[in-house]
Amino acid sequence: MLLEGKKAVVTGGSRGIGKAIAIKLAQSGADVAVNYNSNSSLAQEVVKQLEGFGRKSISIKADVSKYSEAEELIQKAGSEFGRIDILVNNAGITRDALLIKMKEEQWDDVISANLKSVFNCTKAVSRLMMKQRQGRIINISSVIGIIGNAGQGNYSASKAGIIGFSKTAARELGARGVTVNVIAPGYIQTDMTDQFTDSMREQLLTQIPLKKLGATEDVANLAGFLASDEASYITGQVIHVDGGMVML
Ligand SMILES: NC(=O)c1ccc[n+]([C@@H]2O[C@H](COP(=O)([O-])OP(=O)(O)OC[C@H]3O[C@@H](n4cnc5c(N)ncnc54)[C@H](OP(=O)(O)O)[C@@H]3O)[C@@H](O)[C@H]2O)c1
């Protein structure tokens, strides 16, 4: 197994892409701390599923947009597992509105939940990983951070910010054996995209060469690889999982 004995933290691991990543890491041999913000029963179900694979797992409530809670999350996971080899910064929200209608609160909430959370958890875990001289940080951005999207100024700014931050972190932590990479998913079937109407969905498919939305497992498979020793010479990269939607 690619991740035998590894210890991981997945933020927003209770649903959607984060849940699929937690499952993939556990199936590959890792013990996983499943972070969530509000829905403890969903997080607990994921923990049970991971334990079913013979792995250790705990759920940890933390609003990762707040530094003190992110720090506590990393401390709890570290003391439960003894070390942290893998951090997946996946937690994220949308609060869509056109620029002229966007409220300050919508801007602030999305930047805090999506971007500040990545700084918070990465800072909290980096001392530990630098001491270990080994670590994998995987940050979930979005193709919207690269091409923009009307109605998502806050979201696209947060996702573009993740890319710049990750490249800097990759440069700062590389000498200590810590890699930092970004996954940029396109449209993936989750609660976040379930809100789309049929006509929005049809319009989207015209932009996707593979003519379908992605599955959460498509993102999880890449996260599993990036977390493994097989990806040890890959850092500072942004890898798309988008059915060919955005080609640079
Ligand atoms: N779905 C897509 O098409 C798509 C495309 C590109 C990128 N992404 C990105 O992929 C990530 C996951 O998306 P998803 O579609 O799986 O979302 P989702 O189904 O809405 O799940 C979001 C997860 O994040 C958690 N979360 C939200 N705010 C949090 C906070 N402040 N602290 C801790 N946990 C928090 C939620 O926990 P609670 O339920 O407990 O609040 C939940 O587990 C996000 O960063 C998203 O931007 C998604």
The ligand as an ORCA input file, in Angstrom:
! r2SCAN-3c Opt
* xyz 0 1
  N     -17.357     20.562     -6.214
  C     -16.674     21.173     -7.170
  O     -17.072     21.187     -8.333
  C     -15.367     21.840     -6.850
  C     -14.607     22.330     -7.916
  C     -13.399     22.941     -7.667
  C     -12.944     23.055     -6.366
  N     -13.697     22.580     -5.343
  C     -13.172     22.749     -3.992
  O     -13.060     21.484     -3.362
  C     -13.263     21.630     -1.955
  C     -14.371     20.705     -1.498
  O     -15.544     21.022     -2.229
  P     -16.884     20.128     -2.135
  O     -17.625     20.352     -3.390
  O     -16.552     18.765     -1.704
  O     -17.647     20.921     -0.961
  P     -18.841     20.468      0.008
  O     -19.458     19.194     -0.476
  O     -19.682     21.676      0.166
  O     -18.066     20.151      1.394
  C     -17.355     21.169      2.036
  C     -16.625     20.602      3.240
  O     -15.859     21.671      3.822
  C     -16.179     21.775      5.202
  N     -16.006     23.161      5.636
  C     -16.538     24.290      5.109
  N     -16.122     25.366      5.780
  C     -15.316     24.924      6.781
  C     -14.576     25.550      7.821
  N     -14.589     26.865      7.976
  N     -13.849     24.760      8.660
  C     -13.827     23.412      8.507
  N     -14.499     22.760      7.539
  C     -15.242     23.509      6.694
  C     -17.588     21.234      5.331
  O     -17.829     20.808      6.676
  P     -19.267     21.022      7.397
  O     -20.294     20.387      6.520
  O     -19.120     20.356      8.737
  O     -19.446     22.509      7.496
  C     -17.540     20.074      4.323
  O     -16.936     18.946      4.916
  C     -13.567     23.110     -1.725
  O     -12.387     23.793     -1.370
  C     -14.053     23.569     -3.087
  O     -13.870     24.940     -3.275
  C     -14.900     21.982     -5.550
*
